[in-house]
Amino acid sequence: MASTTVFRFLDDGADMRISLTASNFCRPFAFADGWTSMRIAMRLIMTNTAANLTSTPRFYVGLCSGNTNMAMDATTTHFFGCITTSPTWTYAAGPPALYDTSLFYRGASRIGTTLTVSAGSIGTLYMMADATTMNRQFFCVDITKGSPNYTVGSGLYRVNGTSGDVTTANFLATIPLSTMSFTNHVVGAAITTLACDEATYGTLDHVNIGWDRASPTIEISDLALVKLS
């Protein structure tokens, strides 16, 4: 199923979002002088099913080679980034409603049909789960090139049990900073490493986001790439 566009009409006006419904998408990027370290940043929220999500829900955030054969396709040219690996996302009605993925967000690569996941966990990911409210959260993944291992880290994640909206203005002003700060978010200092070979498997030239569930959906209000170095 293809990703779609949805509109939410909230107190701050119309919010046009990418809606992930058992789908993934990619967008090209290019930095004129290349990059060594990059941040994939999002402002997002979920809908909810009012029940736990089982059987290892997969949320993919990373980079891919080309605009076909992405992370969730039958075969993948080259994906590198992060995925969720927790067997169960625990639902809490709140307020605020949220899913707790526990300490299972890890570095990952997929080439062909082979998914390789890092041994180290990056950190906790709480996903706010009421897309009709102004409770959008921030989430990012930082990727730094190495040889042969690339470093993957999560910059900030939402604090469990807190409400509050990340605005577009705050999002855009904060994501280029080396030390970021958002209300109701905490720093995810954990990082992990995983081998990545762009010369062999394809240059990573698209951002690639995916979600393997038809319900609930993940809605992305803003997506940005920042060259850190």
C-alpha positions in Angstrom: 0.0 0.0 0.0 1.3 3.5 -0.8 1.8 6.2 1.7 -0.9 8.9 1.5 -1.5 12.5 2.5 -3.9 13.5 5.2 -5.1 16.8 6.5 -5.7 17.5 10.2 -7.5 20.7 11.2 -6.2 21.8 14.6 -6.1 25.0 16.6 -3.0 26.1 14.8 -4.6 25.6 11.3 -4.4 22.9 8.7 -1.7 20.3 9.1 -0.9 18.3 6.0 0.8 15.0 6.9 2.3 12.0 5.3 0.3 9.0 6.6 2.1 5.7 6.8 -0.3 2.8 6.5 1.6 -0.5 6.0 3.8 1.6 3.6 7.1 3.3 3.1 8.3 6.2 1.1 11.5 7.9 0.1 12.6 11.4 -0.9 15.9 12.3 -2.6 18.5 14.6 -1.1 21.8 16.0 -2.2 24.5 18.0 -0.4 26.8 19.7 -2.9 30.0 18.8 -1.0 28.8 15.5 0.4 28.2 14.7 4.1 29.9 12.9 7.0 27.2 13.2 9.7 23.5 13.7 9.0 20.3 14.1 11.1 16.9 12.8 10.0 14.4 14.8 12.0 10.6 14.5 12.2 7.6 16.0 13.9 5.0 13.2 14.1 2.2 11.5 16.0 0.2 8.2 15.7 -3.4 7.2 15.7 -4.3 4.4 18.0 -6.1 1.1 18.3 -6.5 1.3 22.1 -4.7 -2.0 22.3 -1.1 -3.3 22.5 0.7 -3.8 19.2 2.2 -7.3 19.0 4.3 -9.4 16.6 7.3 -6.9 16.5 6.0 -3.7 14.9 8.6 -2.3 12.5 9.2 1.5 12.2 12.0 2.2 9.7 13.9 5.5 9.8 17.0 5.8 7.6 18.5 6.2 4.2 18.2 4.1 1.0 19.8 3.9 -2.4 17.6 5.0 -5.2 13.8 5.4 -5.2 12.8 1.8 -5.7 13.4 -1.3 -3.7 13.1 0.5 -0.4 13.4 -1.0 3.1 9.9 -2.5 3.2 9.8 -3.7 -0.4 10.1 -7.4 -1.3 13.8 -6.9 -1.9 15.9 -3.8 -0.9 18.8 -2.3 -2.9 20.4 -0.8 0.2 18.8 0.6 3.4 20.7 1.8 6.4 19.3 3.4 9.6 17.2 2.2 12.5 14.2 0.0 13.1 12.1 -0.9 16.2 12.7 -4.4 17.4 10.4 -4.7 20.5 8.0 -7.7 20.2 5.2 -5.6 21.8 4.4 -1.9 21.9 2.4 -1.4 25.1 -0.6 0.9 24.8 -1.5 3.4 27.5 -4.7 5.3 27.3 -3.3 8.3 29.2 -3.8 11.1 28.9 -1.8 11.4 26.8 -2.5 8.2 24.8 0.8 6.6 23.8 2.7 3.5 22.8 5.8 2.4 24.7 8.3 0.5 22.4 10.6 -0.2 25.4 14.4 -0.2 25.0 14.4 -1.7 21.5 15.3 0.8 18.8 18.4 -0.4 17.0 20.7 0.3 14.1 19.7 -1.7 11.0 20.6 -2.4 7.4 18.7 -4.3 4.7 20.2 -5.6 1.5 18.2 -7.9 -0.8 16.1 -9.8 1.8 18.7 -9.8 4.5 18.0 -7.6 7.5 20.9 -7.0 9.8 20.3 -5.5 13.3 22.8 -4.0 15.7 23.5 -5.7 19.0 23.2 -2.4 20.9 20.0 -0.6 21.5 19.8 3.2 20.9 17.1 4.0 23.4 13.5 4.4 24.4 10.8 5.5 21.9 7.5 6.7 23.2 5.0 7.4 20.4 2.1 9.8 21.2 -1.1 8.2 19.9 -3.9 10.7 19.3 -3.5 12.3 15.9 -6.5 14.6 16.5 -4.7 16.6 19.2 -1.9 19.1 19.2 0.5 16.7 20.8 3.0 16.2 18.0 6.4 15.0 19.2 10.0 15.3 17.9 12.1 12.3 16.9 15.4 12.1 15.1 18.1 9.7 14.0 21.7 10.8 13.5 24.0 8.8 11.2 27.8 9.3 11.0 29.9 7.7 8.3 32.8 5.5 9.3 34.9 2.7 7.8 33.5 0.1 7.8 31.1 0.9 10.7 28.7 3.8 10.6 27.4 5.2 13.9 23.7 5.6 14.6 22.1 7.5 17.4 18.8 8.9 18.5 18.9 12.6 19.5 15.8 13.1 21.6 12.6 11.2 22.4 9.3 12.0 24.2 9.0 11.6 28.0 6.4 9.1 29.1 3.2 10.6 30.4 3.7 14.2 29.2 1.6 16.3 26.9 2.6 19.3 24.8 3.1 20.1 21.1 6.3 20.7 19.2 5.6 23.5 16.8 7.1 23.8 13.3 8.9 27.0 14.3 10.6 25.3 17.3 11.3 22.2 15.2 13.1 24.2 12.4 15.0 26.4 14.8 16.3 23.5 16.9 17.2 20.7 14.6 20.5 22.2 13.3 21.9 22.6 16.9 24.5 20.2 18.3 22.7 20.3 21.6 19.0 20.2 21.1 16.2 20.9 23.7 12.5 20.4 23.4 10.0 20.6 26.2 8.9 17.2 27.5 11.8 15.4 25.6 15.0 14.0 26.9 18.3 13.3 25.3 18.9 9.8 24.1 22.7 9.5 24.5 23.0 5.8 23.5 24.6 5.1 20.1 25.4 2.0 18.2 27.5 1.0 15.2 26.9 -1.2 12.2 28.8 -1.9 9.0 27.8 0.0 5.9 29.3 -0.4 2.4 27.9 2.2 0.0 30.5 1.4 -2.7 29.3 -2.2 -2.9 25.6 -2.0 -2.3 24.7 1.5 -3.5 25.0 5.2 -2.5 22.6 6.3 0.2 20.9 9.2 -1.6 17.3 9.1 -0.4 15.7 9.4 3.1 13.5 6.3 3.7 10.7 6.1 6.3 8.4 3.1 6.7 5.8 1.5 9.0 4.5 -2.0 8.6 1.0 -1.7 10.2 -2.2 -0.8 8.5 -3.6 0.4 11.8 -2.7 2.4 13.7 -1.1 4.8 11.3 2.0 7.1 11.8 1.4 10.7 10.6 4.5 12.9 9.9 3.8 16.6 9.9 7.4 17.6 9.2 10.5 15.8 7.8 13.9 17.4 7.5 17.5 16.4 6.8 20.3 18.3 8.4 24.0 18.0 7.4 25.9 18.1 10.7 29.3 17.7 9.0 
